[in-house]
């Protein structure tokens, strides 16, 4: 590595002046450098695009060449081939060619390798080490290695295979990128030499890059990025999940407040967290597109710059599944996905519906291609013999004969396509890679791939990238021209597609999610940097296993020394600080159970920024300049000038006789954190709700409660339920009842797509059916006395309203049941200092009646279960409901004692709220993610 401190630097104003003076329109200044003699080289393509776009916005029309360094190198090689073909005759090969050669070398020399070595992984590691060696140690040879590193066997293996790799390239008359750069540096082209190069966005330079710059430029200067930053915020989060949730919420708030703003979120380990980030951001941005049936579901709210392997995109994945249909057993779920795919044939039609119905009725997890062909043959024969018409809207017609004819034609067409693919994948003779690819493309064309519909922007980019990679694969016969069986060809194809990254270009996303190095040199209105912990920046030392450590340190290779990583991380963070006026750094206290601290480099940034102390967040704090429901309330209250000074930790007490709001939720939140309870119920500030795909859990629970209340209103005991379930109309009546309950919960301002409504009805119908079956399996008869019954408790002179889901009479005793759709636990309700007050409040509702027990019922799609507690003297026997004696509670030995203990806990916690206790006392940190908006209003003295 060449330190950036040893390179002459220019500031951003000088940089802009040079670009302006080199513009096409500026011919007056004789001291100006002509545009054709000046080159701007960027660290990556994104920076190059940014600079070009910036010049266009300023309307400077500069003709200065702006290139990413790798693109400039490729263009330089092409120019060299045109001007001096005798010296630069070799072909510059793509990265996959290099990988194929290294894989071949490892296969050929497996006798020299340990028996259990992972050969594909070893080939990739050797290729990476060789590339690193040729980039940083330009003059290393085998003879020098023999003298200096005679005992380093891994290094000798690398050099031996590296020499064979170079020989293979020479035999093919090819060069890789490192070899091309070496040749261009050794024999520079006079026609390409320039007086000056400006380097933009580089954190370091390798010796190979320096050699090229010295060969083609009289002088090169590093551009100091413009310092845009006005303030920094350092935010501490409880976990990496909490940090990601905060980032998504922060981005959403910025989008809502400033729709046209340029917003970025920078993630150092973006490639490893891409799936997690995509899922979290989908919750905050894309869900709204699915909640409205008239909204385009492909709107690009955010763009994650981490590339995805070409083989992971659905268009390509479906192609691979199609060509391998006849070669193996097919997983039923994969086949169902393939039958519903729009990337082949005429999309979903009656013929595919035949197979889907058969799959739904089949009990086997896998099937053969022959099974599919047999089902299609039977369907065609049945339609011809009996005149059965398909149940598919596309084929409905006034003419029954016409319908059946079109139905049979669709079956024949699908049968022909499946036979075609079976014949392709069952070919016995081996062929070269190019022959297989040519045959595969013909077969895909016959299948109607990639579908009859017009491709969107993303699919079009994927298709073009795929065709480009398939053309590159066809030229691989020159490297590995050996016959392949179909299984070998399929393996090669999957490997090649897995090694071909593709970044979908998204126009004007609202939020960009970038890697650390990509963001340096760009400019944003708002920028947030995640994961700035001591374990991430600077990175820990991780030297290459095939290169001697002494050589790595000597040549300043990446990850070789702590000094190099510290310098590199400092350059990156400095570049990030200069990319935005509004900058937030965050880190997590814990990752996978390991404690984390803020990167020590943040101290340099924060101290240099002369920050206002109020802008630096704490464990869950955020900048005071951020928008939130709390800020909205403060602004509204300020405008009304209604402020009273109160002592820290105290809120106005509840007025005598006033109702306690919120039911059991009030007491639970008061126990979790009294200040949260004051915000929610004293000031009536609700936390921001995240949009859900389909029904929210609250909506689904409400629909379930309403449906069950209607059922038990008319079928009040187990005998009535059993009789109803045996009736032929049972399923239709249940679906109709659930449909009415679901319709009642639909939000008029947020209409759901019909597909999601259908899903909710099916889910709840199935869940209720399983629940009723579980009810009939109870050992004792029961009678439902009340459902959704309203009660009013008097607690210390204040009313608290409750609603009981259900009250049963079992063996002459009362049993309270509460429906749940998620996980349930009794531990929070049975400990000495209870945090779940629901069962305690329910027990107080029946003070005038013998209460034998209470239980939660978990109702899910596949099964229902009971979890509760009963009096040790009770005869109630339900699976999952235990007697108090079996709980072995140290603070309560009898049922009356437990009921009294519950009342004491309720009155003690309610008393805190009634008397205005509102100090910051967080007892359950896991609840932070639900109430992060409240944390914005917490002062440091309260938090302490």
Residue pairs with C-beta under 8 A, 6 or more apart in sequence:
1 136
1 204
1 205
1 206
1 555
1 556
1 557
1 558
1 564
1 568
2 204
2 205
2 206
2 207
2 209
2 210
2 556
3 204
3 567
4 202
4 203
4 204
4 205
4 222
4 571
7 199
7 205
7 220
7 221
7 222
8 219
8 220
8 221
8 222
9 221
9 222
9 223
9 224
10 18
10 198
10 221
10 222
10 223
10 224
11 223
11 224
12 223
12 224
12 225
12 226
12 227
15 198
15 200
15 223
18 33
18 38
18 196
18 198
19 40
19 55
19 60
19 62
19 64
20 26
20 60
20 62
21 29
21 31
21 32
21 33
22 32
22 33
22 34
22 35
22 38
22 62
22 63
22 64
23 35
23 60
23 61
23 62
23 63
23 64
24 35
24 61
24 62
24 63
25 61
26 32
33 195
33 196
35 62
35 63
35 64
35 65
36 63
36 65
37 194
37 195
37 196
38 64
38 65
38 194
38 195
38 196
38 197
38 198
39 64
39 65
39 67
39 72
39 194
39 196
39 197
39 198
39 217
40 51
40 64
40 65
40 66
40 67
40 197
40 198
40 200
41 67
41 68
41 69
41 72
41 197
41 198
41 199
41 200
42 48
42 51
42 66
42 67
42 68
42 69
42 200
42 201
42 521
43 68
43 69
43 200
43 201
43 202
43 203
43 517
43 520
43 521
44 68
44 201
44 517
44 518
45 68
45 70
45 71
46 305
46 514
46 518
46 522
47 68
47 200
47 201
47 520
47 521
47 522
48 66
48 67
48 68
48 71
50 521
50 522
50 523
51 66
51 200
52 66
54 523
55 61
55 62
55 66
67 75
69 209
70 177
73 177
73 180
73 181
73 184
73 212
74 92
74 177
76 184
76 189
76 192
76 216
77 88
77 92
77 180
77 184
79 189
79 191
79 192
80 87
80 88
80 184
80 189
80 192
81 88
81 89
83 189
83 191
84 189
87 187
88 183
89 173
90 169
90 173
90 174
90 175
90 180
91 172
91 173
91 174
91 175
92 174
92 175
92 176
92 177
92 180
93 169
93 174
93 175
93 176
94 472
95 499
96 469
96 472
96 473
96 476
96 496
96 499
96 500
97 174
97 176
97 472
97 476
97 479
98 127
98 165
98 176
99 123
99 124
99 127
99 499
100 476
100 479
100 480
101 165
101 168
101 169
101 479
102 123
102 124
102 126
102 127
102 130
102 161
102 165
103 119
103 120
103 123
104 168
104 479
104 480
105 123
105 161
105 164
105 165
105 168
106 113
106 119
106 122
106 123
106 126
106 161
107 119
109 161
110 119
112 157
113 119
113 122
120 495
125 545
125 546
126 157
126 158
126 161
126 546
128 544
129 158
129 544
129 545
129 546
129 547
130 158
130 161
130 162
130 165
131 176
131 178
132 544
132 547
132 557
132 558
133 140
133 158
133 162
133 547
134 178
134 179
134 182
134 208
135 178
135 206
135 207
135 208
136 206
136 207
136 208
136 555
136 556
136 557
137 207
137 547
137 551
137 555
138 182
138 207
138 208
138 211
140 159
140 551
142 156
142 159
142 160
142 163
145 152
145 155
145 156
145 159
148 548
148 551
149 155
149 156
149 548
149 550
149 551
152 548
154 545
154 546
155 546
155 547
155 548
157 546
158 546
158 547
166 179
168 479
169 175
169 176
169 179
172 478
172 479
175 183
178 208
181 208
181 211
181 212
182 208
182 211
184 212
184 215
185 208
185 211
185 212
185 214
185 215
186 215
188 215
188 216
189 216
192 216
193 215
193 216
193 217
193 218
194 216
194 217
194 218
195 217
195 218
195 219
196 217
196 218
196 219
196 220
196 221
197 213
197 216
197 217
197 219
197 220
197 221
198 220
198 221
198 223
199 205
199 213
199 220
199 221
199 222
199 223
200 223
200 521
201 223
201 225
201 520
201 521
201 575
202 222
203 517
203 520
203 568
203 571
203 572
203 575
204 567
204 568
204 571
205 213
207 555
213 220
225 520
225 521
225 575
225 578
225 579
226 523
226 578
227 577
227 578
228 523
228 578
228 579
228 580
228 581
229 577
229 578
229 580
229 581
229 583
229 609
230 581
230 582
231 581
231 582
231 583
231 609
231 611
231 612
231 615
231 623
232 577
232 583
232 584
232 585
232 605
232 606
232 609
232 611
232 615
233 583
233 584
233 585
233 611
233 615
233 616
233 617
233 622
233 623
234 584
234 585
234 586
234 598
234 602
234 606
234 616
234 617
235 246
235 584
235 585
235 586
235 587
235 617
235 621
235 622
235 623
236 586
236 587
236 589
236 598
236 617
236 618
236 619
236 620
236 621
237 243
237 246
237 586
237 587
237 588
237 589
237 619
237 620
238 588
238 589
238 590
238 619
238 620
238 925
238 928
238 929
239 588
239 589
239 590
239 591
240 531
240 588
240 590
240 591
241 276
241 929
242 588
242 928
242 929
242 932
243 530
243 531
243 586
243 587
243 588
244 273
244 276
244 277
244 280
244 530
245 280
245 929
245 932
246 586
246 622
246 932
247 265
247 528
247 530
247 586
248 280
248 281
248 283
248 284
248 285
249 284
249 688
249 932
250 528
250 584
250 622
250 626
251 263
251 265
251 281
251 284
251 302
251 511
251 528
252 284
252 285
253 626
253 627
253 628
254 261
254 263
254 511
254 526
255 261
255 263
255 285
255 301
255 510
255 511
256 627
257 627
258 525
258 526
259 510
261 525
261 526
262 512
262 523
262 524
262 525
262 526
263 510
263 511
263 512
263 524
263 525
263 526
263 527
264 511
264 512
264 513
264 514
264 519
264 522
264 524
264 526
264 527
264 528
264 579
264 580
265 511
265 512
265 513
265 514
265 527
265 528
265 529
265 530
266 513
266 514
266 515
266 516
266 519
266 527
266 528
266 529
266 530
266 576
267 273
267 277
267 513
267 514
267 515
267 516
267 530
267 531
268 515
268 516
268 530
268 531
268 532
268 536
268 537
269 531
269 536
270 277
270 304
270 305
270 306
270 513
270 514
270 515
270 516
271 306
271 515
274 304
274 306
274 308
277 304
277 513
278 304
281 301
281 302
281 304
281 511
281 513
283 690
283 691
284 690
284 691
285 301
285 302
285 510
285 511
286 297
286 299
286 301
287 690
287 691
287 692
287 693
288 295
288 691
289 295
289 296
289 297
289 298
289 299
289 301
290 297
290 693
290 694
290 753
290 756
291 691
291 692
291 693
291 694
291 750
291 752
291 753
291 756
292 750
292 751
292 753
293 751
293 752
293 753
293 754
298 456
298 458
300 506
300 507
300 508
300 509
300 510
301 509
301 510
301 511
302 509
302 510
302 511
302 512
302 513
303 506
303 509
303 511
303 512
303 513
304 513
305 503
305 512
305 513
305 514
305 515
305 518
306 503
306 513
306 515
307 501
307 502
307 503
308 501
308 502
308 503
308 504
309 497
309 498
309 499
309 500
309 501
309 502
310 316
310 462
310 465
310 466
310 469
310 497
310 498
310 500
310 501
310 502
311 317
311 320
311 494
311 497
311 498
311 500
313 462
313 502
314 341
314 343
315 343
315 450
315 459
315 462
315 463
315 466
316 462
316 466
316 497
318 338
318 341
318 343
318 344
319 343
319 444
319 449
319 450
319 466
320 490
320 493
320 494
320 497
321 334
321 338
322 338
322 344
322 421
322 444
322 447
322 449
323 421
323 424
323 425
323 440
323 443
323 444
323 490
324 425
324 490
325 369
325 418
325 421
325 422
325 425
326 369
326 421
326 422
326 423
326 424
326 425
326 426
327 425
327 426
327 486
327 487
327 490
329 366
329 367
329 368
330 366
330 367
330 368
330 369
331 365
331 366
332 359
332 362
332 364
332 365
332 366
332 367
335 355
335 359
335 367
335 372
336 356
336 359
339 348
339 352
339 355
339 356
339 359
340 348
340 352
340 356
341 451
342 348
342 451
342 453
343 449
343 450
343 451
344 417
344 444
344 447
344 448
344 449
344 450
344 451
345 413
345 414
345 417
345 447
345 448
345 451
345 452
346 410
346 448
346 452
347 451
347 452
347 453
349 392
349 394
349 395
349 410
349 414
350 390
350 392
350 394
350 395
350 407
350 410
350 411
351 376
351 379
351 407
351 410
351 411
351 413
351 414
351 415
352 414
353 390
353 391
353 392
354 375
354 376
354 379
354 390
354 411
355 372
355 375
355 376
355 414
358 375
359 367
369 418
369 421
369 422
372 418
373 415
373 418
373 419
373 422
376 411
376 414
376 415
376 418
377 415
379 411
380 408
380 411
380 412
380 415
382 388
383 389
383 390
383 404
383 407
383 408
383 411
384 404
384 408
387 400
387 404
388 404
389 395
389 400
389 403
389 404
389 407
390 403
390 407
395 403
395 406
395 407
395 410
396 403
397 403
397 406
417 446
417 447
417 448
420 443
420 446
420 447
421 443
421 447
424 439
424 440
424 443
425 486
426 486
427 486
430 483
430 484
430 485
430 488
431 439
431 483
431 484
431 489
432 477
432 481
432 482
432 483
432 484
433 473
433 474
433 476
433 477
433 480
433 484
433 489
433 492
434 473
434 474
434 475
434 476
434 477
436 484
436 486
436 489
437 470
437 473
437 474
438 474
441 470
450 459
450 463
455 463
457 507
458 504
461 502
461 504
461 505
462 502
462 504
465 500
465 502
466 497
469 496
469 497
469 500
473 492
473 493
473 496
484 492
512 524
514 522
516 529
516 572
516 576
517 572
519 527
519 529
519 575
519 576
519 579
520 572
520 575
520 576
520 579
521 575
521 579
522 579
523 579
523 580
524 579
524 580
525 580
525 581
525 582
526 580
526 582
527 576
527 579
527 580
527 582
527 583
527 584
528 583
528 584
528 585
528 586
529 576
529 583
529 584
529 585
529 586
530 586
530 587
531 586
531 587
531 588
532 573
532 585
532 586
532 587
532 598
532 599
532 601
532 602
533 587
533 588
533 591
533 596
533 597
533 598
533 599
534 596
534 597
534 598
534 599
534 600
535 591
535 594
535 596
536 587
536 599
537 569
537 572
537 573
537 599
537 601
538 562
538 565
538 566
538 568
538 569
538 570
538 599
538 601
539 559
539 565
539 569
540 565
541 559
541 560
541 561
541 562
541 565
542 559
543 549
543 552
543 557
543 559
543 560
544 552
544 557
544 559
544 560
547 557
549 560
552 560
552 561
553 560
553 561
556 564
557 564
558 564
558 568
559 565
569 599
569 601
570 601
570 604
573 599
573 601
573 602
573 605
574 605
576 583
577 583
577 605
577 609
582 625
584 623
585 598
585 602
585 605
587 596
587 597
587 598
587 599
588 596
589 595
589 596
589 619
590 596
606 616
614 624
615 623
615 624
615 625
617 623
618 940
618 943
619 943
620 928
620 932
620 935
620 938
621 935
621 936
621 938
621 943
622 628
622 932
622 935
622 936
624 936
626 936
628 688
628 933
628 936
629 685
629 686
629 687
629 688
629 933
630 679
630 685
630 933
630 934
630 936
630 937
631 936
633 683
633 685
634 937
637 643
644 652
646 652
648 919
648 939
648 941
648 942
649 917
649 918
649 919
649 920
649 942
650 916
650 917
650 918
650 919
651 678
651 682
651 916
651 917
651 918
652 682
652 916
653 914
653 915
653 916
654 660
654 798
654 913
654 914
654 915
654 916
656 797
657 797
657 798
658 798
659 798
659 799
659 800
659 801
660 666
660 795
660 798
660 799
660 800
660 910
660 913
660 914
661 681
662 669
662 680
662 681
663 800
663 801
663 802
663 803
663 841
664 802
664 836
664 837
664 838
664 841
666 677
666 681
666 800
666 913
667 837
667 841
667 906
667 909
667 910
667 913
668 835
668 836
668 837
669 676
669 677
669 680
669 681
670 677
670 909
670 910
670 912
670 913
670 917
671 833
671 834
671 835
671 837
671 909
671 923
672 835
672 922
672 923
672 924
672 927
673 920
673 921
673 922
673 923
673 924
673 927
673 931
674 912
674 913
674 917
674 918
674 919
674 920
674 921
675 918
675 919
675 920
675 921
675 934
675 938
675 942
676 927
676 931
676 934
677 913
677 918
678 918
679 685
679 934
679 937
680 686
680 687
680 934
681 913
682 918
685 934
687 930
687 931
687 932
687 933
687 934
688 933
689 696
693 756
694 752
694 756
694 759
694 760
695 703
695 742
695 745
695 752
695 756
695 760
697 821
697 822
699 745
699 747
700 745
700 760
700 763
700 764
700 821
701 819
701 821
702 745
703 738
703 741
703 742
703 744
703 745
703 760
703 764
704 741
704 764
704 767
704 768
704 819
704 821
704 859
705 788
705 805
705 819
706 741
706 744
706 745
707 737
707 738
707 741
707 764
707 768
708 768
708 771
708 787
708 805
708 806
708 819
709 787
709 788
710 737
710 741
711 721
711 737
711 768
711 772
712 784
712 787
712 806
713 787
714 720
715 721
715 724
716 783
716 784
717 781
717 782
717 783
717 784
718 775
718 776
718 778
718 781
718 782
719 781
721 772
721 775
721 776
722 776
724 730
724 733
725 772
725 773
725 776
727 733
734 765
734 768
734 769
735 761
735 765
738 761
738 764
738 765
738 768
739 761
741 764
742 757
742 760
742 761
742 764
746 752
746 757
752 760
763 861
766 861
766 862
767 821
767 859
767 860
767 861
767 864
768 859
770 859
770 860
770 861
770 862
770 863
770 864
771 857
771 859
771 864
773 864
774 863
774 864
774 865
774 866
775 782
778 878
779 877
779 878
779 879
780 810
780 811
780 875
780 876
780 877
780 878
781 810
782 808
782 809
782 810
782 815
783 808
783 809
784 806
784 807
784 808
785 807
785 808
785 809
785 814
786 804
786 806
786 807
787 805
787 806
787 807
788 803
788 804
788 805
788 806
789 803
789 804
789 807
790 801
790 802
790 803
791 801
791 802
791 803
791 804
791 845
792 799
792 800
792 801
792 802
793 799
793 800
793 801
793 802
793 841
793 844
793 845
794 800
795 906
795 907
795 910
796 907
796 910
796 911
796 914
798 910
798 914
800 841
800 910
802 841
802 842
802 845
804 816
804 818
804 842
804 845
805 817
805 818
805 819
806 816
806 817
806 818
806 819
807 814
807 815
807 816
807 817
807 846
808 814
808 815
808 816
808 817
809 815
810 852
810 876
811 874
811 875
811 876
813 850
813 851
813 852
813 853
813 874
813 875
813 876
814 846
814 849
814 850
814 851
814 852
815 852
815 853
815 854
815 855
815 870
815 876
816 839
816 842
816 843
816 845
816 846
816 851
816 853
816 854
816 855
817 854
817 855
817 856
817 857
818 838
818 839
818 842
818 854
818 855
818 856
818 857
819 856
819 857
819 859
820 856
820 857
820 858
820 859
821 858
821 859
821 860
822 858
823 858
824 856
824 858
824 867
825 836
825 867
826 839
826 856
826 867
826 868
826 869
826 887
828 834
828 835
828 836
829 836
829 837
829 838
829 839
829 840
830 869
830 887
830 889
832 890
832 891
832 901
833 905
834 840
834 902
834 905
835 923
835 924
837 905
837 906
837 909
839 854
839 869
839 902
840 902
840 903
840 905
840 906
841 906
842 854
843 851
843 854
843 899
843 902
843 903
844 902
844 903
844 906
851 871
851 899
852 870
852 871
852 874
852 876
853 868
853 869
853 870
853 871
853 874
853 876
853 881
854 868
854 869
854 870
855 866
855 867
855 868
855 869
855 870
855 878
855 880
855 881
856 866
856 867
856 868
857 864
857 865
857 866
857 867
858 864
858 865
858 866
858 867
865 880
866 878
866 879
866 880
866 881
867 880
867 881
868 878
868 880
868 881
868 882
869 881
869 882
869 883
869 884
869 887
869 898
870 876
870 881
870 882
870 883
870 884
871 883
871 884
871 895
872 883
872 884
872 885
872 894
872 895
873 895
874 883
884 892
884 894
884 895
884 898
889 898
891 901
892 898
892 901
919 942
920 938
920 942
920 943
922 928
928 935
